[in-house]
Amino acid sequence: MIADTGPLVAIVSEQDDYHQVCVKALENINFPLFTCWSVVTEAQFRLKQDREAVKKLFEMVEGGLVEIVDLPEDAVTWLKDFLYRYYVSNPHSRRQVELADASVCYLAESMGIDTVFTIDREDFAIYRINKNQPLNIIPGFN
């Protein structure tokens, strides 16, 4: 499964609104969670006021719960096209696709994984990989 920023932040920060939901979701997840540096960078930025949470984030990587996958140089074209498709090509869109989201989708497509661990359901319900394949989103909210 590919991990987006929100769940990583929620898991390590007990003050996060989604902490309980994301921790509960871990019970049914096969490890490691795959992610990339843009997601970890975004998570660290969101957690910058909480030193202990930042420490826990990096301990998840050190402990093997999260595996950081490097994006190859040729991912640049894929990312550019993705960003253009969902953001740049529609200047009237309120959607602001972030590099972390695009990178998560790139990993999903390139690794053949169709499930994303995210709390950003609104955006990830729209994104498509492999031409027009929707992503499965974990956790489910009731």
C-alpha positions, 0 to 999 in steps of 0.5 A, a space after each residue: 500500500 502507498 502512504 500519503 501524508 495525512 495518515 503518517 501525520 495522524 499516526 504519530 500525532 495523537 492530537 490529529 483529528 484522524 489519529 484513532 482512525 488511522 491507527 485502527 486502520 494499521 491493524 489490517 495493513 500489510 507492512 511496509 507502507 511505501 512512500 517517497 521523500 515528498 510525502 515525508 517532507 510534507 509530513 515533517 513540515 506539518 509536524 514541525 511544531 511537535 518534535 516528538 511526532 517528527 521523531 516518531 515519523 522517522 522512527 517509522 522509517 527506521 523501524 521498517 514500517 514505512 519504506 521510502 521509494 526513490 523516484 527515478 529521474 524519468 518520473 519527472 515527465 510523468 509527474 509533469 503530465 499528472 500535474 498538468 492534467 489535474 491542475 495546470 490544464 484547468 486554470 479555473 479549478 480550485 484543486 491544487 494538486 501537490 507534488 506529494 499527491 502526484 508522487 503517491 499516484 506515480 508510485 501506485 502506477 509504477 509499482 502496480 499498487 492500486 490502494 492508497 492510505 490517505 485521508 484526502 478522499 476528495 482528491 484521491 477519488 478523482 485521481 486516476 492511474 494507468 490511463 483511467 483506473 481509480 484508486 482504492 482508498 484506505 481507511 474507509 470512513 462511515 
